[in-house]
Amino acid sequence: MLFEFSDEHGELRRTVRDFFEKESDESRVRELMSSEQGYDPTCWGRMAEELGLVGLIVSEKHGGAGFGMVELAIVAEEMGRVLLCAPYLSSAVLATNALELAADEAAQDEILPKLASGKAIATLAFSESTNPWDLSAIAMTAEPSGDAYQLSGEKTYVLDGHVANEILVAARVGGELALFHVAEDASGLSREVLPPLDPTRRLAALRFDNTPASRISSGDVSGKLECALDRAIVALAAEQLGGAHRVLETTVDFAKTRFQFGRPIGSFQIIKHQCADMLVEVEFARSAVYNAAFASDEDPESASIAARMAKAYCSDAYLHIANRSIQIHGGMGFTWEHSAHLYFKRAKASEILFGNASFHRERMATSLGFGAR
């Protein structure tokens, strides 16, 4: 697919980069990842009110900007550069897409304006302990209770589930996959923050014990939720691209200024080769991400394959680049005071989130008819 960035895309990138470099420098990241909430509500409000980023892909009729996946990928890439601590992937991407694609009009009218304004944070609870990233493995059922439903069971790896006040849950009704809304103070709902591999992004387990819920979809929404998840995968791949590119930049800068045997280590052939390999991986990742973003906006038939291709490649590339960066930095790269290990942890956690490279390559092979015989 041929794709081209406009002047408006360039201005969007410059604007968000300037904002995030001021609001999410390393000292701020370390402060927020140690806080109870894990993000800064004031910064979140500014992202919504001043820049319109929280409602970037929310339709205009619901108070958003009505942009597409290309603009979202640009923003996500810039967030990945600075390890932004914010519930963006959960609320502004995954939950928003689930509502836009799968929810009924009444739920959209009620929830989307609150998300676009930054006054509410949403999450989509779909992962369960068995095959957590496969929607077909969802086993939780919703039991009718008068005019509503009740949910019992557990969802795990819920993005920002500890702070979300608009909780969307995927569960089955008579075999069909449906979307439900649960109030933040619903009876029988409990939350537990999971031990973090990446302290800059919080995951939670949500437990439901005869918890009242409202069904906000009609029919089976498996395909619509798969599409919402594909779009979240593209945004995550864009984050991985941004992080990988930032790691490359800092590693090259270090190689120019770190002297060994009277010369910068960047002058040694082995360091040159490693930095060149990292650059190639970054540029391939960039092609994969924006191919997926443009496909999502313009070519729905290839969008799912492109999304999985981007996630698979970016997962491997980011982790490889973060690992090489630590090797080039030497012992200091392993220390708590250095930022290299923060990017490595984000790379490892992002590799796993929504399925690792092997998971997505297998799904691609199956979609293309190359499954096991």
C-alpha positions in Angstrom: 0.0 0.0 0.0 1.2 3.5 -0.9 0.8 6.1 1.8 1.8 9.7 2.2 1.9 12.1 5.1 0.3 15.5 4.8 1.5 18.8 6.2 -1.2 18.5 8.8 0.3 15.1 9.9 3.6 16.8 10.3 2.1 19.6 12.4 0.3 17.1 14.6 3.5 15.3 15.2 5.4 18.4 16.1 2.7 19.6 18.4 2.3 16.4 20.4 6.1 15.8 20.6 6.6 19.3 22.1 3.9 18.6 24.6 5.0 15.2 25.6 8.7 16.1 25.9 7.7 18.8 28.4 5.0 16.8 30.3 6.7 13.3 30.3 10.4 13.7 30.8 12.2 10.9 32.6 11.9 12.4 36.0 8.1 12.7 35.6 7.8 9.2 34.3 9.7 7.8 37.4 7.4 9.9 39.6 4.2 8.7 38.0 5.1 5.0 37.7 5.6 5.0 41.5 2.3 6.7 42.3 -0.9 5.0 43.3 -2.9 6.1 40.2 0.0 5.7 37.7 -0.9 8.8 35.7 -1.4 12.5 36.1 -5.0 13.6 36.0 -4.0 17.2 35.3 -2.0 16.2 32.3 -4.8 13.9 31.1 -7.2 16.9 31.3 -4.8 19.0 29.2 -4.5 16.3 26.7 -8.3 16.3 26.4 -9.0 20.0 26.5 -6.0 21.7 25.0 -5.0 19.2 22.3 -8.1 17.1 21.8 -6.0 13.9 21.9 -8.3 11.9 24.3 -11.2 12.3 21.8 -9.0 12.0 18.7 -10.9 9.1 17.1 -14.3 9.8 18.8 -16.8 10.9 16.2 -17.6 14.6 16.0 -21.2 14.1 16.9 -20.0 12.7 20.3 -17.6 15.6 20.9 -14.5 14.1 19.4 -12.2 15.1 16.6 -13.3 12.3 14.3 -9.8 11.4 13.0 -8.6 8.0 11.9 -6.0 5.5 12.6 -3.2 7.3 10.8 -3.5 10.3 13.2 -3.8 8.0 16.1 -0.7 6.1 15.1 1.3 9.4 15.0 0.1 10.3 18.5 0.8 6.8 19.8 4.3 6.8 18.3 5.1 10.0 20.1 3.7 8.6 23.4 6.0 5.6 23.0 9.0 7.8 22.6 8.5 9.3 26.1 7.0 6.2 27.9 3.9 8.3 28.7 2.1 7.2 31.8 -1.5 7.6 30.9 -4.7 5.5 30.3 -4.6 6.3 26.6 -4.4 2.8 25.1 -7.2 1.6 27.4 -9.6 4.5 27.2 -9.0 6.6 24.1 -8.2 3.6 21.9 -9.5 0.2 23.0 -12.7 1.2 24.8 -13.5 4.0 22.4 -13.2 1.7 19.4 -15.3 -1.0 21.2 -18.0 1.6 21.8 -17.8 3.1 18.3 -18.0 -0.3 16.6 -20.1 -2.6 18.9 -22.2 -0.5 21.2 -25.8 0.6 20.6 -26.6 4.3 20.0 -27.8 5.0 23.5 -24.5 3.8 25.1 -22.5 5.8 22.6 -24.5 8.9 23.3 -24.0 8.4 27.0 -20.4 7.3 27.3 -18.4 8.7 24.3 -18.8 12.4 25.2 -17.5 11.7 28.7 -14.4 9.9 27.2 -13.7 12.6 24.6 -13.8 15.3 27.2 -11.4 13.4 29.5 -14.0 13.4 32.3 -14.2 9.7 32.4 -11.7 6.8 31.8 -12.9 3.6 30.2 -11.5 0.1 29.8 -12.5 -3.0 28.0 -12.3 -6.2 30.1 -12.1 -9.1 27.8 -9.0 -11.2 28.7 -9.5 -14.4 30.8 -6.9 -16.8 32.2 -7.2 -19.3 29.3 -5.9 -17.9 26.0 -6.2 -14.3 27.2 -5.8 -12.5 23.9 -8.2 -14.7 21.9 -11.8 -13.4 21.9 -13.1 -16.9 20.9 -11.8 -18.2 24.3 -14.0 -15.9 26.3 -16.1 -18.1 28.6 -17.7 -15.6 31.1 -21.5 -15.7 30.7 -24.1 -13.1 31.6 -27.2 -14.3 33.4 -30.5 -12.4 32.9 -31.8 -10.6 36.0 -35.0 -8.8 35.4 -34.3 -6.1 32.8 -30.6 -6.4 33.3 -27.9 -9.0 33.6 -25.5 -10.3 36.3 -21.8 -11.2 35.7 -19.7 -13.6 37.7 -16.1 -14.6 37.1 -12.8 -12.8 36.6 -11.2 -10.8 33.8 -7.4 -10.4 33.9 -4.8 -8.2 32.3 -7.3 -5.3 32.2 -5.6 -2.1 31.1 -5.9 0.6 33.7 -8.7 -1.4 35.4 -7.8 0.1 38.7 -8.8 3.6 37.7 -11.5 3.1 35.0 -14.9 4.4 35.9 -16.6 3.3 32.7 -16.1 -0.5 32.6 -16.9 -2.4 29.4 -17.0 -6.2 29.7 -17.2 -8.8 26.9 -19.3 -11.9 28.0 -21.5 -14.5 26.4 -25.3 -14.6 26.2 -26.6 -17.9 24.8 -23.3 -18.5 23.0 -23.2 -15.0 21.4 -20.5 -12.5 22.5 -22.0 -9.3 23.8 -20.8 -6.0 25.2 -21.8 -5.0 28.7 -21.4 -1.8 30.8 -20.7 -2.0 34.5 -20.8 0.9 36.9 -17.6 1.7 38.8 -19.4 1.3 42.1 -21.4 -1.8 41.1 -22.0 -4.4 43.9 -19.8 -7.5 43.7 -17.1 -5.7 41.7 -13.6 -5.9 43.1 -10.2 -4.8 41.5 -6.6 -5.9 42.1 -3.6 -4.2 40.5 -1.4 -6.9 39.1 2.4 -7.0 39.8 3.9 -4.9 37.0 6.5 -6.1 34.5 6.4 -2.6 33.1 5.8 -0.1 35.9 4.8 2.6 33.4 1.6 0.7 32.4 -0.9 -0.7 34.9 -2.9 -3.9 34.5 -5.5 -5.2 36.9 -7.7 -8.2 37.6 -11.4 -7.5 37.9 -13.6 -9.9 39.7 -17.4 -10.0 39.4 -19.7 -11.6 41.9 -23.3 -11.4 40.7 -22.4 -7.9 39.5 -25.3 -6.0 37.8 -24.5 -5.1 34.2 -26.3 -3.5 31.3 -26.1 -5.0 27.8 -25.2 -2.3 25.4 -25.0 -4.3 22.1 -27.3 -6.4 20.0 -26.5 -9.7 18.3 -23.1 -11.3 18.3 -20.3 -8.6 18.3 -17.3 -11.0 17.9 -16.3 -9.5 14.6 -16.8 -5.9 15.8 -14.7 -6.5 18.9 -12.0 -8.2 16.8 -11.8 -5.0 14.7 -11.6 -2.9 17.9 -8.8 -5.1 19.1 -7.0 -4.9 15.7 -7.0 -1.1 16.0 -5.7 -1.2 19.5 -2.9 -3.5 18.2 -1.9 -0.9 15.6 -1.8 1.8 18.3 0.4 -0.5 20.4 2.7 -1.2 17.5 3.0 2.5 16.9 4.0 2.9 20.6 6.6 0.2 20.1 8.0 2.0 17.0 8.3 5.3 19.0 10.1 3.6 21.8 12.4 1.8 19.5 13.3 4.9 17.6 14.0 6.8 20.9 16.2 4.0 22.1 18.1 4.1 18.8 18.7 7.9 19.1 20.0 7.7 22.7 22.2 4.7 21.9 23.8 6.5 18.9 24.3 9.7 21.0 26.0 7.5 23.7 28.2 5.8 21.1 29.4 9.2 19.9 30.4 10.5 23.3 31.6 7.4 25.2 35.3 7.0 24.7 37.3 3.8 25.0 40.9 3.4 24.1 41.1 7.1 23.2 38.3 7.1 20.6 34.5 7.1 20.7 33.0 3.6 20.8 30.9 4.5 17.8 34.0 4.4 15.7 34.4 0.7 16.3 33.0 -1.5 13.5 31.0 -3.8 15.7 29.1 -0.8 17.3 28.6 0.7 13.8 27.1 -2.6 12.6 24.8 -2.9 15.6 23.5 0.7 15.3 23.0 0.1 11.5 21.0 -3.0 12.2 18.9 -1.1 14.8 18.2 1.6 12.2 17.0 -1.0 9.7 14.7 -2.5 12.2 13.2 0.9 13.1 12.5 1.7 9.5 10.9 -1.7 8.8 8.8 -1.2 11.9 7.7 2.3 10.6 6.6 0.8 7.3 4.7 -2.0 9.0 2.9 0.4 11.4 1.8 3.0 8.9 0.8 0.3 6.4 -1.5 -1.1 9.1 -2.8 2.4 10.0 -3.6 3.3 6.4 -5.1 -0.1 5.8 -7.4 0.4 8.8 -8.7 3.7 7.4 -8.8 2.8 3.7 -8.6 -1.0 3.1 -10.7 -2.9 5.7 -10.2 -6.3 3.9 -6.5 -6.2 4.6 -6.6 -4.3 7.9 -6.5 -7.3 10.3 -3.6 -9.0 8.5 -1.7 -5.7 8.4 -2.3 -5.1 12.1 -1.0 -8.5 13.1 2.0 -8.1 10.8 2.8 -4.7 12.5 2.4 -6.1 16.0 4.5 -9.2 15.3 7.4 -7.2 13.7 7.4 -4.3 16.2 7.3 -6.7 19.2 10.5 -8.4 18.0 12.2 -5.2 16.8 11.6 -3.2 19.9 12.8 -5.9 22.3 15.8 -6.6 20.1 16.7 -2.8 19.9 16.2 -2.3 23.7 18.4 -5.3 24.4 21.2 -4.1 22.1 21.0 -0.7 23.6 21.8 -2.2 27.1 24.7 -4.1 25.6 26.2 -1.0 24.0 25.8 1.0 27.2 27.5 -1.7 29.2 27.0 -2.2 32.9 25.4 1.2 33.4 22.5 0.2 31.2 21.3 -2.3 33.8 21.3 0.3 36.7 18.1 1.7 38.1 19.3 5.3 37.4 19.6 4.7 33.7 16.6 4.9 31.3 17.6 2.0 29.2 16.1 -0.6 31.5 12.8 1.3 31.5 12.5 1.0 27.7 13.5 -2.6 28.0 10.7 -3.3 30.4 8.2 -1.5 28.2 9.5 -3.4 25.2 9.1 -6.8 27.0 5.6 -6.0 28.4 4.4 -4.6 25.1 5.7 -7.8 23.3 3.3 -9.8 25.5 0.3 -7.4 25.6 -2.4 -8.4 23.1 -0.4 -11.4 22.1 3.3 -11.9 21.2 4.8 -12.2 17.8 4.3 -16.0 17.5 0.6 -15.6 18.4 0.0 -13.0 15.6 2.1 -14.9 13.0 0.0 -18.0 13.7 -3.2 -16.0 13.4 -2.0 -14.5 10.1 -1.1 -18.0 8.8 -4.5 -19.3 9.6 -6.2 -16.3 8.0 -4.2 -16.8 4.8 -5.0 -20.5 4.7 -1.6 -21.8 5.9 -2.8 -23.5 9.1 -1.9 -26.9 10.2 -3.2 -29.8 8.1 
